[in-house]
C-alpha cells in the first residue's frame, strides 16, 4: 500500500506523516535489503540462499525462492503451494533422496543449472537452465554491502533484558529506529517510544544468532522491521507456531536453520539455508527508510537526501520543538503521531 501511494504522489511524497523527497524513496528501494526490490526491475525475492538450500523435514514454500547452490531434499518433502510460487531458481543441481519428494503444482516450475538426481517432478515443471540464477547472482555483493552498511548505523535506542525477553526503547522521534542486540533476539519483545510509521533496524551481533521474537508489540512492528545479522556463522530462526520476520544474513559462511510451524516474511542469506518442517509464506516488507548504502563495497554515494521535519510531540513531555535538516539516513515524525508503547 505504501509503495503504491509513493508512485502516485510524484516528486514529493508523504509516507504516513513523514515528508520525504522522491529521491529518498527511490534510493531506499535500490538497497537490496530494504524491501526486496532487488535491482531487477522491482522483482521480489522471499527466500534467498547464497549457497545451498536444504530441506530436512516437510516444508512448504510460497513466493519467490532462489538458491545459488544446490537444492537438496534428502528426506521429507518440499511442497510448493498451488499458484503461489512465482519463481524457483537453483544455480546448481537438484538432489532428491529415495524417500523424499518435491511436489509442484502444474502451474509452477523449478529451474536448475546443472544436474538433477532423484525424482523431482515432470519435464514440464522441472527444467534445466544454465542461466537460472544469472540475474540473482548480482544480488550477492549488494546484500553483503548492505548488511555491512546497516551494521555501522549508530543505535538510536536502548535494549534491555527482561524476565520474558527484551525491551526496545526508541528515541520517540526518528523515522529510522536502530537497535543493537547481542546474539539472542528472542522472547517477548516490548516496544516503547517507537513511532507508528517508523522503519526499524535491529542489528544482531555475535558469532551466533538466534531469532524467535513474539508478542503483541512485536507483531505490531514486525512488517516494518529488518533484522540484520552481519557476521554470525550460525543462525537459528525458531518460528514456533507462527512468526513474522524479515531478516538479512550478510556472511557467506553462515548456516541458517529455520524450524517451527510457520514463517511469514523474507529471509535473504548469503550463506546456506536449511528448512526444517516450516511453511514459508510471502509477507510484505514495510521499511522504506532504511539507511542508504552503496550497492557494492568500495563505492561511495554522495547525494544528500532532503527531509522536511515538523514539530515533534512526545508522550512524556508537554513541550515540542521544530527542526529542519538534511540527512541521508533518518527523518523525524510529524506532530500528532504518538510513539508506540508507553
MIMILUM-794860 format. One record per residue (C-alpha): chain; x, y, z; residue number from 1; residue in three letters. Coordinates in Angstrom, 2 decimals, decimal comma, padded with zeros to 5 digits, always signed. Each point is the difference from the previous one (the first is absolute). Layout:
# MIMILUM-794860
A | X | Y | Z | NUM | ALA
...
END
This chain:
# MIMILUM-794860
A | +000,00 | +000,00 | +000,00 | 1 | UNK
A | +002,77 | +002,45 | +000,91 | 2 | UNK
A | +001,96 | -000,67 | -003,20 | 3 | UNK
A | -003,10 | +000,44 | -002,13 | 4 | UNK
A | -000,66 | +003,32 | +001,75 | 5 | UNK
A | +003,57 | +001,11 | -000,61 | 6 | UNK
A | -000,27 | -000,62 | -003,73 | 7 | UNK
A | -003,20 | +002,06 | -000,21 | 8 | UNK
A | +001,13 | +003,08 | +001,88 | 9 | UNK
A | +002,86 | +000,92 | -002,34 | 10 | UNK
A | +003,06 | +002,09 | +000,75 | 11 | UNK
A | -000,73 | +000,77 | +003,65 | 12 | UNK
A | -001,67 | -002,73 | +002,02 | 13 | UNK
A | -001,42 | -000,46 | +003,46 | 14 | UNK
A | +000,61 | -003,38 | +001,68 | 15 | UNK
A | -002,63 | -000,28 | +002,73 | 16 | UNK
A | +000,78 | +003,41 | +001,46 | 17 | UNK
A | +003,68 | +000,19 | -000,99 | 18 | UNK
A | +000,93 | +002,37 | -002,81 | 19 | UNK
A | +002,77 | -001,45 | -002,19 | 20 | UNK
A | +001,28 | +000,97 | -003,44 | 21 | UNK
A | -000,59 | -002,41 | -002,86 | 22 | UNK
A | +003,78 | -000,46 | -000,27 | 23 | UNK
A | +000,07 | -001,45 | +003,51 | 24 | UNK
A | -002,73 | -002,46 | -000,84 | 25 | UNK
A | +001,69 | -001,18 | -003,17 | 26 | UNK
A | +003,35 | -000,40 | +001,73 | 27 | UNK
A | -001,57 | -001,97 | +002,84 | 28 | UNK
A | -001,53 | -002,38 | -002,55 | 29 | UNK
A | +003,43 | -000,49 | -001,58 | 30 | UNK
A | +001,41 | -001,40 | +003,22 | 31 | UNK
A | -000,50 | -003,72 | -000,50 | 32 | UNK
A | -000,97 | -000,74 | +003,59 | 33 | UNK
A | -002,42 | +002,88 | +000,37 | 34 | UNK
A | -003,07 | -001,78 | -001,30 | 35 | UNK
A | +001,21 | -002,61 | -002,44 | 36 | UNK
A | +000,09 | +002,44 | -002,92 | 37 | UNK
A | +002,97 | -001,95 | -001,24 | 38 | UNK
A | +001,44 | +002,15 | -002,79 | 39 | UNK
A | -001,99 | -002,10 | -002,44 | 40 | UNK
A | -002,71 | +002,41 | -001,06 | 41 | UNK
A | -001,97 | -000,39 | +003,21 | 42 | UNK
A | -000,11 | -003,80 | +000,08 | 43 | UNK
A | -000,41 | -001,31 | +003,56 | 44 | UNK
A | +001,96 | -002,83 | +001,65 | 45 | UNK
A | -001,39 | -001,66 | +003,13 | 46 | UNK
A | +002,63 | -002,67 | +000,69 | 47 | UNK
A | +003,60 | +000,42 | -001,20 | 48 | UNK
A | +002,95 | -002,29 | +000,68 | 49 | UNK
A | +003,45 | +000,92 | -001,24 | 50 | UNK
A | +000,99 | -003,65 | +000,37 | 51 | UNK
A | -002,07 | -003,19 | +000,29 | 52 | UNK
A | -003,65 | -000,25 | +001,00 | 53 | UNK
A | -000,66 | -003,20 | +001,94 | 54 | UNK
A | -003,33 | -001,44 | +001,11 | 55 | UNK
A | +000,25 | -002,30 | +003,03 | 56 | UNK
A | -003,69 | -000,49 | +000,77 | 57 | UNK
A | -003,37 | +000,69 | -001,60 | 58 | UNK
A | +000,16 | +003,60 | -001,23 | 59 | UNK
A | -002,30 | +002,20 | -002,05 | 60 | UNK
A | +000,93 | +003,09 | -002,01 | 61 | UNK
A | -001,94 | +002,85 | -001,51 | 62 | UNK
A | +001,55 | +002,99 | -001,72 | 63 | UNK
A | +003,31 | +000,25 | -001,84 | 64 | UNK
A | +002,84 | -002,28 | +001,10 | 65 | UNK
A | +003,60 | +000,15 | -001,22 | 66 | UNK
A | +003,04 | -002,12 | +000,87 | 67 | UNK
A | +003,30 | +000,71 | -001,72 | 68 | UNK
A | +001,24 | -003,47 | +000,98 | 69 | UNK
A | -001,88 | -003,32 | +000,04 | 70 | UNK
A | -003,51 | -000,89 | +001,10 | 71 | UNK
A | +000,26 | -003,09 | +002,21 | 72 | UNK
A | -003,01 | -001,94 | +001,31 | 73 | UNK
A | +001,57 | -003,05 | +001,61 | 74 | UNK
A | -003,07 | -000,97 | +002,00 | 75 | UNK
A | -003,48 | +001,30 | +000,55 | 76 | UNK
A | -001,57 | +002,18 | -002,66 | 77 | UNK
A | -000,08 | +003,43 | -001,54 | 78 | UNK
A | -003,45 | +001,11 | -001,07 | 79 | UNK
A | -000,64 | +003,11 | -002,07 | 80 | UNK
A | -003,34 | +001,58 | +000,79 | 81 | UNK
A | -002,38 | -000,01 | -002,95 | 82 | UNK
A | +000,16 | +003,16 | -002,11 | 83 | UNK
A | +002,06 | +001,72 | +002,70 | 84 | UNK
A | +003,56 | -000,47 | -001,27 | 85 | UNK
A | +001,22 | +002,60 | -002,46 | 86 | UNK
A | +003,54 | -001,24 | -000,63 | 87 | UNK
A | +002,10 | -002,83 | +001,38 | 88 | UNK
A | +003,55 | +000,29 | -001,32 | 89 | UNK
A | +002,95 | -002,23 | +000,92 | 90 | UNK
A | +003,52 | +000,70 | -001,25 | 91 | UNK
A | +001,38 | -003,50 | +000,53 | 92 | UNK
A | -001,69 | -003,37 | +000,02 | 93 | UNK
A | -003,16 | -001,50 | +001,47 | 94 | UNK
A | +000,52 | -002,97 | +002,31 | 95 | UNK
A | -003,02 | -002,01 | +001,18 | 96 | UNK
A | +000,45 | -002,96 | +002,34 | 97 | UNK
A | -001,65 | -003,38 | -000,53 | 98 | UNK
A | -002,62 | +000,63 | +002,68 | 99 | UNK
A | -000,35 | +003,73 | -000,71 | 100 | UNK
A | -002,25 | +001,94 | -002,34 | 101 | UNK
A | -000,36 | +003,39 | -001,67 | 102 | UNK
A | -003,59 | +000,85 | -000,86 | 103 | UNK
A | -000,75 | +002,77 | -002,49 | 104 | UNK
A | -003,40 | +001,16 | -001,23 | 105 | UNK
A | -000,53 | -000,24 | -003,72 | 106 | UNK
A | +000,34 | +003,76 | -000,32 | 107 | UNK
A | +003,34 | +000,09 | +001,83 | 108 | UNK
A | +003,53 | -000,55 | -001,25 | 109 | UNK
A | +003,43 | -000,68 | +001,47 | 110 | UNK
A | +003,02 | +001,11 | -002,04 | 111 | UNK
A | +003,41 | -001,45 | +000,87 | 112 | UNK
A | +003,49 | +000,47 | -001,39 | 113 | UNK
A | +001,88 | -003,30 | -000,15 | 114 | UNK
A | -001,48 | -003,45 | +000,68 | 115 | UNK
A | -002,86 | -001,60 | +001,91 | 116 | UNK
A | +000,13 | -003,21 | +002,00 | 117 | UNK
A | -003,11 | -001,87 | +001,09 | 118 | UNK
A | -003,65 | +000,52 | -000,86 | 119 | UNK
A | -000,63 | +003,75 | -000,08 | 120 | UNK
A | -003,15 | +000,46 | -002,05 | 121 | UNK
A | -000,85 | -000,01 | -003,68 | 122 | UNK
A | +001,89 | +001,54 | -002,89 | 123 | UNK
A | -002,66 | +002,70 | -000,10 | 124 | UNK
A | +000,60 | +001,11 | +003,61 | 125 | UNK
A | +003,75 | -000,67 | +000,47 | 126 | UNK
A | +002,13 | +001,58 | -002,69 | 127 | UNK
A | +003,75 | +000,16 | -000,53 | 128 | UNK
A | +001,17 | +003,57 | -000,64 | 129 | UNK
A | +003,72 | +000,90 | +000,30 | 130 | UNK
A | -001,04 | +003,64 | +000,45 | 131 | UNK
A | -002,59 | -000,72 | +002,68 | 132 | UNK
A | +001,59 | +002,25 | +002,63 | 133 | UNK
A | +002,13 | +002,28 | -002,17 | 134 | UNK
A | -001,83 | +003,18 | +000,94 | 135 | UNK
A | -000,45 | -001,03 | +003,64 | 136 | UNK
A | +003,75 | -000,47 | +000,43 | 137 | UNK
A | +000,28 | +003,78 | -000,33 | 138 | UNK
A | -001,77 | +000,28 | +003,35 | 139 | UNK
A | +002,86 | -001,59 | +001,96 | 140 | UNK
A | +002,48 | +002,92 | +000,15 | 141 | UNK
A | -002,84 | +002,48 | +000,51 | 142 | UNK
A | -001,40 | -002,06 | +002,90 | 143 | UNK
A | +003,44 | -000,22 | +001,63 | 144 | UNK
A | +000,60 | +003,72 | -000,41 | 145 | UNK
A | -003,43 | +000,89 | +001,37 | 146 | UNK
A | +000,46 | -002,23 | +003,06 | 147 | UNK
A | +003,37 | +001,57 | +000,82 | 148 | UNK
A | -001,39 | +003,49 | -000,54 | 149 | UNK
A | -003,01 | -000,64 | +002,24 | 150 | UNK
A | +002,26 | -001,41 | +002,72 | 151 | UNK
A | +001,90 | +003,32 | +000,13 | 152 | UNK
A | -003,17 | +002,00 | +000,62 | 153 | UNK
A | +000,08 | +001,56 | +003,51 | 154 | UNK
A | -002,66 | -001,19 | +002,42 | 155 | UNK
A | -002,80 | +002,46 | +000,70 | 156 | UNK
A | -001,56 | -002,03 | +002,81 | 157 | UNK
A | +000,74 | -002,06 | +003,09 | 158 | UNK
A | -000,35 | -003,79 | +000,38 | 159 | UNK
A | -000,67 | -001,53 | +003,42 | 160 | UNK
A | -000,43 | -003,62 | +001,05 | 161 | UNK
A | -003,29 | -000,84 | +001,72 | 162 | UNK
A | -001,20 | -003,14 | +001,77 | 163 | UNK
A | -001,90 | -001,04 | -003,14 | 164 | UNK
A | +002,17 | +001,37 | -002,80 | 165 | UNK
A | +001,18 | +003,45 | -001,08 | 166 | UNK
A | -001,13 | +003,61 | +000,33 | 167 | UNK
A | +000,75 | +002,39 | -002,87 | 168 | UNK
A | -000,27 | +003,69 | +000,88 | 169 | UNK
A | +000,28 | +002,40 | -002,92 | 170 | UNK
A | +000,67 | +003,73 | -000,05 | 171 | UNK
A | -003,63 | +000,78 | -000,77 | 172 | UNK
A | +000,72 | +002,15 | -003,07 | 173 | UNK
A | +002,21 | -001,64 | -002,62 | 174 | UNK
A | -001,58 | -001,47 | -003,11 | 175 | UNK
A | +002,74 | -002,65 | +000,07 | 176 | UNK
A | +000,30 | -001,68 | +003,40 | 177 | UNK
A | +003,23 | -002,02 | +000,42 | 178 | UNK
A | +000,71 | -002,56 | +002,74 | 179 | UNK
A | +003,04 | -002,21 | +000,64 | 180 | UNK
A | -000,67 | -003,42 | +001,55 | 181 | UNK
A | +002,60 | -002,54 | +001,12 | 182 | UNK
A | -000,55 | -003,47 | -001,48 | 183 | UNK
A | -003,53 | -000,80 | +001,25 | 184 | UNK
A | -003,05 | +001,83 | -001,35 | 185 | UNK
A | -002,51 | -002,23 | +001,74 | 186 | UNK
A | -002,99 | +000,04 | +002,32 | 187 | UNK
A | -002,57 | +002,70 | +000,66 | 188 | UNK
A | +001,06 | +003,21 | -001,73 | 189 | UNK
A | -001,21 | +003,12 | +001,80 | 190 | UNK
A | -000,04 | +003,23 | -002,01 | 191 | UNK
A | +000,06 | +003,53 | +001,38 | 192 | UNK
A | +000,41 | +003,39 | -001,74 | 193 | UNK
A | +000,12 | -001,44 | -003,52 | 194 | UNK
A | -002,16 | +002,18 | -002,33 | 195 | UNK
A | -002,82 | -001,78 | -001,74 | 196 | UNK
A | +001,31 | +000,78 | -003,50 | 197 | UNK
A | +003,69 | -000,62 | +000,71 | 198 | UNK
A | +002,18 | -002,56 | -001,72 | 199 | UNK
A | +001,90 | -002,16 | +002,50 | 200 | UNK
A | +003,48 | -001,48 | -000,45 | 201 | UNK
A | +001,27 | -002,60 | +002,49 | 202 | UNK
A | +003,71 | -000,81 | -000,32 | 203 | UNK
A | +000,52 | -003,45 | +001,49 | 204 | UNK
A | +003,70 | -000,40 | +000,86 | 205 | UNK
A | +002,17 | -002,91 | +001,13 | 206 | UNK
A | +001,47 | -003,24 | -001,38 | 207 | UNK
A | -003,36 | -001,74 | +000,25 | 208 | UNK
A | -003,54 | +001,35 | -000,13 | 209 | UNK
A | -003,42 | -001,22 | +001,06 | 210 | UNK
A | -003,29 | +001,57 | -001,07 | 211 | UNK
A | -003,37 | -000,78 | +001,56 | 212 | UNK
A | -001,73 | +003,33 | +000,77 | 213 | UNK
A | -003,64 | -000,05 | +001,05 | 214 | UNK
A | -002,73 | +001,98 | +001,69 | 215 | UNK
A | -002,54 | +002,66 | -000,92 | 216 | UNK
A | +002,60 | +002,78 | -000,17 | 217 | UNK
A | +002,15 | -002,04 | -002,36 | 218 | UNK
A | -002,94 | -000,85 | -002,25 | 219 | UNK
A | -000,70 | +003,72 | -000,27 | 220 | UNK
A | +003,48 | +000,88 | -001,33 | 221 | UNK
A | +001,07 | -003,26 | -001,68 | 222 | UNK
A | -000,94 | +001,02 | -003,55 | 223 | UNK
A | +001,93 | +003,28 | +000,30 | 224 | UNK
A | +003,06 | -001,62 | +001,64 | 225 | UNK
A | +003,12 | -001,46 | -001,59 | 226 | UNK
A | +002,26 | -002,18 | +002,18 | 227 | UNK
A | +003,54 | +000,26 | -001,36 | 228 | UNK
A | +002,49 | -002,77 | +000,90 | 229 | UNK
A | +003,34 | +001,16 | -001,34 | 230 | UNK
A | +002,55 | -002,63 | +001,06 | 231 | UNK
A | -001,49 | -002,97 | +001,87 | 232 | UNK
A | +001,05 | -003,40 | -001,33 | 233 | UNK
A | -002,98 | -001,77 | +001,61 | 234 | UNK
A | -003,49 | +001,49 | -000,23 | 235 | UNK
A | -003,08 | -001,72 | +001,46 | 236 | UNK
A | -003,53 | +001,22 | -000,76 | 237 | UNK
A | -002,64 | -001,66 | +002,17 | 238 | UNK
A | -003,46 | +000,81 | -001,28 | 239 | UNK
A | -001,83 | -002,05 | +002,67 | 240 | UNK
A | -003,64 | +000,03 | -001,13 | 241 | UNK
A | +000,30 | +003,16 | -002,11 | 242 | UNK
A | +002,51 | +002,82 | -000,46 | 243 | UNK
A | +000,09 | +003,19 | -002,07 | 244 | UNK
A | +003,63 | +000,85 | -000,83 | 245 | UNK
A | +002,12 | +001,76 | -002,60 | 246 | UNK
A | +003,71 | -000,74 | +000,32 | 247 | UNK
A | +003,23 | +000,61 | -001,90 | 248 | UNK
A | +002,96 | -002,32 | +000,71 | 249 | UNK
A | +003,14 | +001,56 | -001,43 | 250 | UNK
A | +002,68 | -002,70 | +000,38 | 251 | UNK
A | +000,59 | -002,59 | -002,70 | 252 | UNK
A | +001,32 | -002,32 | +002,74 | 253 | UNK
A | -003,29 | -000,02 | +001,88 | 254 | UNK
A | -002,27 | -003,00 | +000,46 | 255 | UNK
A | -003,62 | +001,06 | +000,44 | 256 | UNK
A | -002,42 | -002,55 | +001,47 | 257 | UNK
A | -003,74 | +000,76 | -000,10 | 258 | UNK
A | -002,16 | -002,20 | +002,21 | 259 | UNK
A | -003,50 | +000,10 | +001,41 | 260 | UNK
A | -003,43 | +000,16 | -001,54 | 261 | UNK
A | -000,36 | +003,16 | -002,07 | 262 | UNK
A | +002,13 | +002,95 | -001,14 | 263 | UNK
A | -001,48 | +003,02 | -001,75 | 264 | UNK
A | +002,42 | +002,51 | -001,45 | 265 | UNK
A | +003,40 | +000,08 | -001,69 | 266 | UNK
A | +003,30 | -001,80 | +000,55 | 267 | UNK
A | +002,95 | +001,27 | -002,06 | 268 | UNK
A | +003,16 | -001,96 | +000,85 | 269 | UNK
A | +003,46 | +000,02 | -001,58 | 270 | UNK
A | +000,57 | -003,36 | +001,69 | 271 | UNK
A | -001,71 | -003,38 | -000,13 | 272 | UNK
A | -003,61 | -000,48 | +001,10 | 273 | UNK
A | -001,61 | -003,09 | +001,54 | 274 | UNK
A | -003,80 | -000,21 | +000,10 | 275 | UNK
A | -001,28 | -002,38 | +002,67 | 276 | UNK
A | -003,74 | -000,67 | -000,15 | 277 | UNK
A | -000,93 | +003,62 | -000,54 | 278 | UNK
A | -002,74 | +001,67 | -002,03 | 279 | UNK
A | +001,62 | +003,06 | -001,56 | 280 | UNK
A | -002,38 | +002,66 | -001,30 | 281 | UNK
A | +000,38 | +003,38 | -001,64 | 282 | UNK
A | -000,33 | +003,06 | +002,24 | 283 | UNK
A | +000,41 | +003,58 | -001,12 | 284 | UNK
A | +002,91 | +002,06 | +001,38 | 285 | UNK
A | -001,03 | +003,49 | +001,06 | 286 | UNK
A | +003,32 | +001,65 | +000,84 | 287 | UNK
A | +000,68 | +002,67 | -002,67 | 288 | UNK
A | +002,31 | +002,13 | +002,17 | 289 | UNK
A | +002,92 | -002,38 | +000,53 | 290 | UNK
A | +003,51 | +001,46 | -000,27 | 291 | UNK
A | +001,16 | +000,83 | -003,50 | 292 | UNK
A | +002,99 | -002,07 | -000,99 | 293 | UNK
A | +002,25 | -000,36 | -002,98 | 294 | UNK
A | -001,20 | -003,01 | -002,03 | 295 | UNK
A | +003,50 | -001,48 | +000,06 | 296 | UNK
A | +002,88 | +000,12 | +002,46 | 297 | UNK
A | +002,49 | +002,74 | -000,87 | 298 | UNK
A | -002,43 | +002,27 | -001,80 | 299 | UNK
A | -001,08 | +003,23 | +001,66 | 300 | UNK
A | -003,30 | +001,82 | -000,26 | 301 | UNK
A | +000,25 | +003,77 | +000,51 | 302 | UNK
A | -003,50 | +001,22 | -000,83 | 303 | UNK
A | -001,80 | +001,63 | +002,93 | 304 | UNK
A | -003,63 | -000,75 | +000,75 | 305 | UNK
A | -002,12 | +002,89 | +001,19 | 306 | UNK
A | -002,55 | -000,83 | +002,65 | 307 | UNK
A | -002,36 | +002,61 | +001,40 | 308 | UNK
A | -000,86 | -000,16 | +003,67 | 309 | UNK
A | -002,79 | +001,46 | +002,08 | 310 | UNK
A | -000,69 | +000,50 | +003,74 | 311 | UNK
A | +000,38 | -003,24 | +001,93 | 312 | UNK
A | -002,49 | -001,08 | +002,66 | 313 | UNK
A | +001,36 | -002,18 | +002,84 | 314 | UNK
A | -002,10 | -002,23 | +002,18 | 315 | UNK
A | +001,95 | +001,00 | +003,12 | 316 | UNK
A | +000,38 | +003,71 | -000,57 | 317 | UNK
A | -002,27 | +002,94 | -000,64 | 318 | UNK
A | +002,62 | +001,85 | -001,98 | 319 | UNK
A | +000,68 | -000,27 | -003,71 | 320 | UNK
A | +002,82 | +001,07 | -002,25 | 321 | UNK
A | +000,40 | +000,82 | -003,67 | 322 | UNK
A | +003,06 | -000,86 | -002,05 | 323 | UNK
A | +001,00 | -000,09 | -003,63 | 324 | UNK
A | +002,81 | -002,21 | -001,26 | 325 | UNK
A | +001,66 | -001,70 | -002,92 | 326 | UNK
A | +001,01 | -003,59 | +000,60 | 327 | UNK
A | +000,54 | -003,30 | -001,73 | 328 | UNK
A | -001,38 | -002,42 | +002,55 | 329 | UNK
A | -002,70 | +001,28 | +002,34 | 330 | UNK
A | -003,13 | +002,07 | +000,09 | 331 | UNK
A | -002,21 | +001,48 | +002,69 | 332 | UNK
A | -003,58 | -000,76 | +000,89 | 333 | UNK
A | -002,67 | +002,60 | -000,61 | 334 | UNK
A | -002,01 | +001,43 | +002,88 | 335 | UNK
A | -003,02 | -002,03 | +000,98 | 336 | UNK
A | +001,62 | -003,41 | -000,61 | 337 | UNK
A | +000,48 | -001,64 | +003,40 | 338 | UNK
A | +002,80 | -002,53 | +000,57 | 339 | UNK
A | -000,90 | -003,65 | +000,50 | 340 | UNK
A | +000,05 | -001,27 | +003,54 | 341 | UNK
A | -000,03 | +002,26 | +003,09 | 342 | UNK
END
